[in-house]
Amino acid sequence: MVSNDLSCDARVHKMATTLTNAGYSVLVLGRKLPQSLPLSEMPYEQRRLRFLCNRGALLYAEMNIRFFFFLLFRKFDLATANDLDTLLAVYCATKIRRKALVYDSHEYFTEVPELQQRPRVKRIWQGIELRIFPKLRNAMTVCESIAKIYQQKYHTNVEVVRNVPFLQSTQPIPVNLQLPSKHVVLYQGALNLGRGLEMLIESMQFLTDVCLLLVGDGDKMVELKQLAQEKGVTEKVIFTGKIPFEKLPSYTQLATIGVSVEEDWGENYRYALPNKLFDYIHAGKPVLVSDLPEMRNIVETYRCGEVLQNRAPELVARQIQSFLQNTTQLQIYAQQSRKASEELCWQREEEKILQLYRNSLNFN
């Protein structure tokens, strides 16, 4: 069960692929949005429900009711709730049906930036988490920091399954996209609050022969396009819109450097370990990341890039320009990324996943 439309959720795809390859019969259930891309054929079953509401409290109420009744009348042995917004439905249905449950927390949901200015809504989600999480026996999340928070808070064991890509034997061919500059600073992912995208766009005023490629979609798309226009950098900032996850590696290949510059807005972003960082590494690209603990640890451990030193747009531009001009160091970072990808790959995470599912089914 997942609250998005499946087309861009690489983690759920990897999880479903791992389980399918291990002999499980897998159905991934999401929701159909008005602007949803067609789904590509996969080795597992996919289904999307169309809801009457597509935003706000009514969306989450309808979604959990629909998911609950779907599980109530469907034959299954185990259900996976992906993130807190599906957990209530899955927990209630599996409890009634006496079926196994696995919880996969893709982020520290109650600390996402969108909830920080909405205390009443935040308290509702915190209440759901507080009542259910301590009862979970098989849960996973994306990094050590978030796992430790859950373990200390709820005294429940949480497995760490990092959101790394499959290790591929060949690199994808870049897409034929006309770019205006020699160097490409790439951001791929959601164009949402707290991602540092405004800072990147403003920094383009101070850069020459550099363009910013934003691959993805989100709540801030319109505002970011307006900002690029206000700052006179529309020719330097390229928006691709939403790209299916299976096509994303071809866009990653276009980058000179990949950036993940989330702001320190609450514990969710503070301890973020985004999948885009690993996508850049698997593409053999140098990376520039925020000075936040999980991302900084990856860069310092594998020596595959730099940590952002200052968030003022002019100083960001200066660091990017220096980064790009040091061609020898860029090559070293690229080599380190390729080397790191051999360790930071989904094949190394799979046994933890399968053991978690075996434990859940055996216990149940």
C-alpha positions in Angstrom: 0.0 0.0 0.0 1.4 3.4 -1.0 -0.2 6.9 -1.1 1.4 8.0 -4.4 0.6 7.0 -8.0 3.5 4.4 -8.3 5.1 5.9 -11.4 8.0 7.6 -9.6 8.4 5.4 -6.4 11.7 3.6 -7.0 11.9 2.2 -3.4 8.5 0.5 -3.7 9.5 -0.9 -7.1 12.8 -2.3 -5.7 11.0 -3.8 -2.8 8.4 -5.4 -5.0 11.0 -6.7 -7.4 13.1 -8.3 -4.6 10.0 -10.1 -3.2 8.8 -11.2 -6.6 12.3 -12.6 -7.4 12.2 -14.5 -4.1 9.0 -16.2 -5.1 6.3 -14.1 -3.5 3.2 -13.0 -5.4 3.2 -9.2 -5.1 0.5 -6.6 -5.7 1.4 -2.9 -5.3 -1.6 -0.7 -4.7 -1.5 3.1 -5.1 -3.8 5.9 -6.2 -4.6 7.3 -9.6 -4.1 11.1 -10.0 -5.5 13.3 -12.8 -1.9 13.9 -14.1 -0.6 10.3 -13.5 1.8 8.9 -16.0 1.0 5.5 -17.5 2.5 2.6 -15.6 5.3 0.6 -17.2 4.9 -3.2 -17.3 6.6 -4.8 -14.2 7.1 -8.4 -13.0 4.6 -7.8 -10.2 0.9 -6.7 -10.3 0.1 -3.0 -10.0 -3.2 -1.3 -9.3 -4.3 2.3 -8.8 -7.5 3.4 -7.2 -9.1 6.7 -8.3 -10.3 8.8 -5.3 -12.9 11.4 -5.2 -10.6 13.7 -3.1 -7.0 14.4 -4.1 -5.8 16.7 -1.3 -6.2 17.6 2.3 -7.8 15.7 5.2 -10.5 14.2 3.1 -7.9 12.5 0.8 -6.3 10.7 3.7 -9.6 9.7 5.2 -10.9 8.3 1.9 -7.6 6.6 1.1 -7.4 4.8 4.4 -11.1 3.8 4.2 -10.7 2.5 0.7 -7.4 0.7 1.5 -9.0 -0.8 4.6 -11.9 -2.3 2.8 -9.7 -3.5 -0.1 -7.7 -5.5 2.4 -10.7 -6.7 4.3 -12.1 -8.6 1.3 -8.9 -9.6 -0.5 -7.0 -12.8 -0.1 -3.5 -12.1 1.2 -0.9 -13.3 3.7 1.0 -10.1 4.4 0.5 -6.4 3.8 3.1 -3.6 3.7 2.3 -0.1 4.8 4.6 2.4 3.1 4.8 5.5 5.3 2.5 6.7 8.1 -0.3 7.9 5.8 -1.2 4.2 4.9 -0.4 2.6 8.3 -3.8 3.1 9.9 -5.7 1.2 7.2 -3.1 -1.6 6.9 -2.8 -2.0 10.7 -6.6 -2.2 11.3 -7.2 -4.6 8.4 -4.3 -7.0 9.3 -5.4 -7.0 12.9 -9.0 -8.0 12.0 -7.8 -10.5 9.4 -5.0 -11.8 11.6 -2.5 -11.3 8.8 1.2 -10.3 8.9 2.2 -6.6 8.6 5.5 -4.9 7.6 5.9 -1.2 8.0 8.3 0.7 5.7 8.9 4.3 6.9 10.4 6.2 3.9 11.1 9.3 6.1 10.5 10.7 9.5 6.9 11.5 8.5 5.7 13.6 11.5 8.7 15.9 11.0 8.3 16.7 7.3 8.4 20.5 6.6 4.8 20.5 5.4 3.6 19.7 8.9 5.8 22.1 10.9 3.4 25.0 10.4 0.3 22.9 10.9 0.4 21.8 14.6 -3.1 20.4 14.7 -2.6 18.2 11.7 0.8 17.2 13.0 -0.7 16.1 16.3 -3.2 13.8 14.5 -0.3 12.0 12.7 1.7 11.8 15.9 -1.3 10.3 17.6 -1.7 7.6 14.9 2.1 6.8 15.1 2.0 6.8 19.0 -0.8 4.2 19.1 0.4 1.9 16.4 4.2 2.0 16.2 5.0 0.4 19.6 2.8 -2.6 18.5 4.8 -3.2 15.3 7.2 -6.2 15.2 8.6 -5.8 11.7 9.5 -2.2 10.6 12.2 -0.7 8.5 13.4 2.8 7.6 16.0 4.5 5.4 18.9 5.5 7.7 20.5 4.8 11.1 19.5 8.2 12.5 15.7 7.8 12.0 15.9 4.1 13.1 17.5 5.2 16.4 14.8 7.9 17.0 12.1 5.3 16.5 13.9 2.7 18.7 14.4 5.2 21.5 10.9 6.6 21.2 8.9 3.3 20.9 11.3 0.6 22.2 10.8 -1.3 18.9 13.4 -2.7 16.7 13.7 -1.0 13.3 15.7 -2.4 10.5 17.7 0.0 8.2 17.3 -0.5 4.5 19.0 2.3 2.6 17.3 3.6 -0.5 20.2 2.6 -2.8 19.8 1.5 -6.5 20.4 -1.9 -8.0 24.0 -2.2 -9.2 23.8 -2.3 -13.0 26.5 -3.8 -15.2 26.1 -1.1 -17.9 25.4 2.6 -17.7 22.3 4.0 -19.5 22.5 6.2 -22.5 21.8 9.9 -21.7 18.6 11.3 -23.2 18.8 13.7 -26.1 18.1 16.9 -24.2 19.4 20.2 -25.5 21.1 22.0 -22.7 22.5 25.6 -22.9 25.7 25.1 -21.0 28.8 23.0 -20.8 28.3 22.1 -17.1 25.1 20.7 -15.7 24.2 21.0 -12.0 21.5 18.3 -11.5 18.8 18.1 -8.9 16.4 15.2 -9.3 13.4 14.5 -7.0 10.4 16.3 -5.6 10.2 20.1 -6.1 8.8 20.7 -2.6 9.3 22.8 0.4 12.8 22.8 2.1 14.8 21.2 -0.8 17.1 24.2 -1.2 15.8 24.8 -4.7 15.2 28.6 -4.3 18.9 28.9 -3.2 20.1 27.0 -6.3 18.0 29.0 -8.7 19.2 32.3 -7.2 22.9 31.1 -7.3 22.6 30.7 -11.1 22.8 34.6 -11.4 26.4 34.3 -10.4 27.5 31.4 -12.6 28.7 31.3 -16.2 28.6 28.3 -18.6 26.5 26.4 -16.0 22.9 25.4 -16.1 20.6 23.9 -13.4 18.6 20.9 -14.5 15.6 20.2 -12.2 14.2 16.7 -12.9 10.9 16.1 -11.1 7.6 17.7 -10.1 6.1 19.0 -6.9 4.1 21.6 -5.0 6.7 24.3 -5.7 7.0 23.9 -9.5 5.1 27.1 -10.4 6.8 29.2 -7.7 10.2 28.0 -8.8 9.5 28.9 -12.4 8.4 32.4 -11.4 11.5 32.8 -9.3 13.7 31.9 -12.2 11.9 34.5 -14.3 12.3 37.1 -11.6 16.0 36.5 -11.3 16.5 36.5 -15.1 17.8 32.9 -15.3 15.1 31.2 -17.2 17.5 30.1 -19.9 19.8 28.6 -17.2 17.2 26.7 -15.3 15.6 23.7 -17.1 12.5 21.9 -15.7 11.7 18.5 -17.1 8.6 17.7 -15.1 7.8 14.2 -13.7 10.0 11.4 -15.0 9.2 7.7 -14.4 11.8 6.1 -12.2 12.9 3.6 -14.8 13.9 6.4 -17.2 15.6 8.5 -14.5 19.1 7.1 -14.9 19.3 8.4 -18.4 18.8 12.0 -17.1 21.3 11.4 -14.3 23.9 10.7 -16.9 23.6 14.3 -18.1 25.0 15.8 -14.9 28.4 17.2 -14.3 27.6 17.2 -10.6 24.6 16.1 -8.7 23.2 18.1 -5.7 21.1 17.3 -2.7 20.9 20.5 -0.7 17.9 20.1 1.7 17.5 22.6 4.4 17.6 21.8 8.1 13.9 22.0 8.6 13.1 19.6 11.4 14.4 16.1 12.0 13.1 14.6 8.8 15.4 16.7 6.6 18.2 16.8 9.2 18.6 13.1 9.0 17.6 12.7 5.4 19.5 10.2 3.2 17.8 10.8 -0.2 17.8 8.2 -2.9 18.9 10.8 -5.4 22.3 10.9 -3.6 22.8 7.2 -4.3 21.5 7.7 -7.9 24.3 10.3 -8.5 26.8 7.9 -7.0 25.7 5.0 -9.2 25.9 7.3 -12.3 29.6 8.0 -11.3 28.9 11.7 -10.6 30.6 13.9 -8.1 28.1 15.2 -5.5 27.4 18.4 -3.5 25.3 17.9 -0.4 24.0 19.8 2.6 26.0 19.8 5.8 23.6 17.4 7.4 24.8 14.3 9.3 23.7 11.4 7.1 24.6 13.0 3.8 27.9 14.4 5.1 28.8 10.9 6.4 28.4 9.4 3.0 30.5 12.1 1.3 33.2 11.9 3.9 33.3 8.1 4.0 33.5 7.6 0.3 35.2 10.9 -0.7 32.8 11.3 -3.6 32.1 15.0 -3.4 31.8 18.1 -1.2 29.7 19.4 1.6 28.0 22.8 1.1 29.9 25.4 3.1 27.4 28.3 3.0 23.8 28.7 1.9 24.0 32.3 0.6 23.3 32.1 -3.1 26.5 34.0 -4.2 28.7 31.8 -2.0 26.9 28.7 -3.2 27.7 29.8 -6.8 31.4 30.4 -5.8 31.7 26.9 -4.4 30.0 25.4 -7.4 32.3 27.3 -9.8 35.4 26.2 -7.9 34.1 22.7 -7.8 33.6 22.6 -11.6 36.9 24.3 -12.5 39.0 21.7 -10.6 38.8 19.0 -13.3 41.3 16.8 -11.7 39.4 16.6 -8.5 36.1 16.1 -10.4 37.6 13.0 -12.0 38.8 11.7 -8.6 35.3 12.3 -7.1 33.7 10.5 -10.1 36.1 7.5 -9.6 35.2 7.4 -5.9 31.5 7.4 -6.7 31.8 4.5 -9.1 33.8 2.6 -6.4 31.2 3.5 -3.7 28.4 2.2 -5.9 29.7 -1.4 -5.5 29.0 -1.2 -1.8 26.0 1.1 -1.8 23.7 -1.1 -3.8 20.3 -2.8 -3.4 21.8 -6.2 -3.8 23.4 -5.8 -0.4 20.1 -4.7 1.2 18.0 -7.6 -0.1 18.8 -10.2 2.5 17.7 -7.8 5.3 14.4 -7.3 3.5 13.7 -11.0 2.9 14.6 -11.8 6.5 12.2 -9.2 7.7 9.4 -10.6 5.6 10.2 -14.2 6.7 10.2 -13.1 10.3 6.8 -11.5 9.9 5.2 -14.4 8.2 6.7 -17.0 10.6 5.6 -15.0 13.6 2.1 -14.5 12.3 
